Amino acid sequence: MFHTRPPVCAPIQFMPKTFEDLDAFNYALALMVHIYGLTENFPKREMYGLASQLRRAAVSIVSNIAEGQGRLTDGEWRQHLSHARGSLFEVEAQIIAANRLGYLDDAGAQIARTAVRSVGKPLSGLIRYVKRREGRPPATSHRQQR
């Protein structure tokens, strides 16, 4: 799924209407699917250990990006993006651990870490965007009215 180089992300030029339009969300979703595939090959004894923890952390990234955009204030949104970033670091640390434990070979670990970095760039850009918005007076909501 992921090659040795992460995909190129375009800078945010407009505020998407839904979280599904966010590059950070889509890259995180691809990472989550990748992690689920990787952990299928972990030893069965790890199904409720490292494999489960890696999966939960990957799901947390996706969920926090989505939930954050649904919040009412930019501060809440930024807080959820911060949680997503923390979970991203958690995934990378667990990939390193899985490699050291022999559950992932060096090539598989490197591809997974490249995938983590492909999420980190647009996520960091989105955090910077929300931080800049926080300093502005509220004009119109960035969220879609339903």
C-alpha positions as CSV (number, residue, x, y, z in Angstrom):
1,M,0.0,0.0,0.0
2,F,2.7,2.5,1.0
3,H,5.8,2.9,-1.0
4,T,9.2,4.1,0.4
5,R,8.3,7.8,-0.2
6,P,5.2,9.4,1.3
7,P,2.6,10.9,-1.0
8,V,2.9,14.6,-1.6
9,C,0.4,16.7,0.2
10,A,-0.9,20.0,-1.1
11,P,-1.2,22.9,1.3
12,I,-4.6,23.7,2.6
13,Q,-6.1,26.4,0.4
14,F,-9.7,26.3,1.7
15,M,-11.5,24.9,4.6
16,P,-13.1,21.6,3.6
17,K,-16.8,21.2,4.4
18,T,-16.4,17.8,6.1
19,F,-13.6,15.9,7.8
20,E,-13.6,13.5,4.9
21,D,-12.2,16.3,2.7
22,L,-9.2,16.7,5.0
23,D,-5.9,15.3,3.7
24,A,-4.9,14.5,7.3
25,F,-8.1,12.4,7.7
26,N,-7.6,10.5,4.4
27,Y,-3.9,9.8,5.1
28,A,-4.7,8.7,8.7
29,L,-7.4,6.4,7.3
30,A,-4.9,4.8,4.9
31,L,-2.5,4.4,7.8
32,M,-5.2,2.7,9.9
33,V,-6.0,0.2,7.1
34,H,-2.2,-0.4,6.7
35,I,-1.8,-1.1,10.4
36,Y,-4.7,-3.5,10.4
37,G,-3.0,-5.4,7.6
38,L,0.3,-5.4,9.4
39,T,-1.1,-6.7,12.7
40,E,-2.8,-9.6,10.9
41,N,0.7,-11.2,10.8
42,F,1.5,-10.7,14.4
43,P,1.6,-13.8,16.7
44,K,-1.8,-14.8,18.0
45,R,-0.6,-14.2,21.5
46,E,-0.3,-10.5,20.6
47,M,-4.0,-10.2,19.5
48,Y,-4.9,-8.6,22.8
49,G,-1.5,-7.0,23.4
50,L,0.6,-5.0,21.0
51,A,-1.6,-5.7,17.9
52,S,-4.7,-4.4,19.7
53,Q,-2.9,-1.3,21.0
54,L,-1.5,-0.5,17.6
55,R,-5.0,-0.8,16.1
56,R,-6.6,1.3,18.8
57,A,-4.0,4.1,18.4
58,A,-4.4,4.1,14.6
59,V,-8.2,4.3,15.0
60,S,-7.7,7.1,17.5
61,I,-5.9,9.3,15.0
62,V,-8.8,9.0,12.5
63,S,-11.5,9.5,15.2
64,N,-9.9,12.5,16.8
65,I,-9.5,14.3,13.4
66,A,-13.1,13.7,12.6
67,E,-14.4,14.5,16.1
68,G,-12.3,17.6,16.3
69,Q,-13.8,19.1,13.2
70,G,-17.3,18.5,14.6
71,R,-16.5,20.5,17.8
72,L,-17.9,24.0,18.3
73,T,-14.8,26.0,18.9
74,D,-11.3,26.1,17.3
75,G,-9.8,25.5,20.7
76,E,-11.7,22.2,21.0
77,W,-10.8,21.3,17.4
78,R,-7.1,22.0,18.1
79,Q,-7.3,19.9,21.3
80,H,-8.6,16.9,19.3
81,L,-5.9,17.4,16.6
82,S,-3.4,17.4,19.4
83,H,-4.8,14.0,20.7
84,A,-4.5,12.7,17.1
85,R,-0.9,13.8,17.0
86,G,-0.2,12.1,20.2
87,S,-1.7,8.9,18.9
88,L,0.4,9.2,15.8
89,F,3.5,9.2,17.9
90,E,2.2,6.2,19.8
91,V,1.7,4.3,16.6
92,E,5.3,5.1,15.6
93,A,6.7,4.0,18.9
94,Q,4.7,0.7,18.7
95,I,6.0,0.1,15.2
96,I,9.5,0.4,16.6
97,A,8.6,-2.0,19.4
98,A,7.1,-4.5,16.9
99,N,10.2,-4.4,14.9
100,R,12.5,-5.0,17.9
101,L,10.3,-7.9,19.0
102,G,10.6,-9.4,15.5
103,Y,6.9,-9.0,14.5
104,L,7.9,-6.6,11.7
105,D,11.0,-7.0,9.6
106,D,13.1,-3.9,8.9
107,A,11.6,-3.2,5.5
108,G,8.0,-3.5,6.9
109,A,8.8,-1.2,9.8
110,Q,10.4,1.4,7.5
111,I,7.3,1.4,5.2
112,A,5.0,1.8,8.2
113,R,7.1,4.6,9.6
114,T,7.0,6.4,6.2
115,A,3.2,6.0,6.3
116,V,3.3,7.6,9.8
117,R,5.2,10.6,8.4
118,S,2.8,10.9,5.6
119,V,0.1,11.5,8.2
120,G,2.2,13.8,10.3
121,K,2.8,16.5,7.6
122,P,-0.8,17.3,6.8
123,L,-1.8,16.9,10.4
124,S,0.8,19.4,11.5
125,G,-0.4,21.8,8.7
126,L,-3.9,21.5,9.9
127,I,-2.9,22.2,13.5
128,R,-1.1,25.3,12.3
129,Y,-4.2,26.4,10.4
130,V,-6.5,26.0,13.4
131,K,-4.0,27.8,15.7
132,R,-4.1,30.8,13.3
133,R,-7.9,30.7,13.2
134,E,-8.0,30.8,17.0
135,G,-6.5,34.3,17.0
136,R,-9.1,35.7,14.8
137,P,-12.6,36.9,15.8
138,P,-15.3,34.3,14.9
139,A,-16.9,35.3,11.7
140,T,-18.6,32.2,10.2
141,S,-18.4,28.7,11.3
142,H,-16.0,26.3,9.4
143,R,-18.5,23.5,10.1
144,Q,-21.2,22.5,7.7
145,Q,-24.7,23.2,9.0
146,R,-27.0,20.3,8.9
